[in-house]
C-alpha cells in the first residue's frame, strides 16, 4: 500500500459507503477523494508521496523560491 492511487481508492470507497452506496457516483467519489488527498498532501508541509508514486506524465509542483517545474521529455 502507500501509493497515491491506493489511498484515493480507499478514501473513495469510504465516501461511497458513507453516502449509502449509491449507484453511478463513482466519479464523484473518486474526485472528492482525490481532492482530499491532494489537500492533505499540501497542508502537511512536506510531500506525502514520492515522485515515483505520481501517475506517468505528472510532476509535483515545485516549492520554494525557484518555482520552475522540472522539464520532462
C-alpha positions, 0 to 999 in steps of 0.5 A: 500500500502507500501509493497515491492511487491506493489511498484515493481508492480507499478514501473513495470507497469510504465516501461511497459507503458513507453516502449509502452506496449509491449507484453511478457516483463513482466519479464523484467519489473518486474526485472528492477523494482525490481532492482530499488527498491532494489537500492533505498532501499540501497542508502537511508541509512536506510531500506525502508521496514520492515522485515515483508514486505520481501517475506517468506524465505528472510532476509535483509542483515545485516549492520554494523560491525557484518555482520552475517545474522540472522539464520532462521529455 
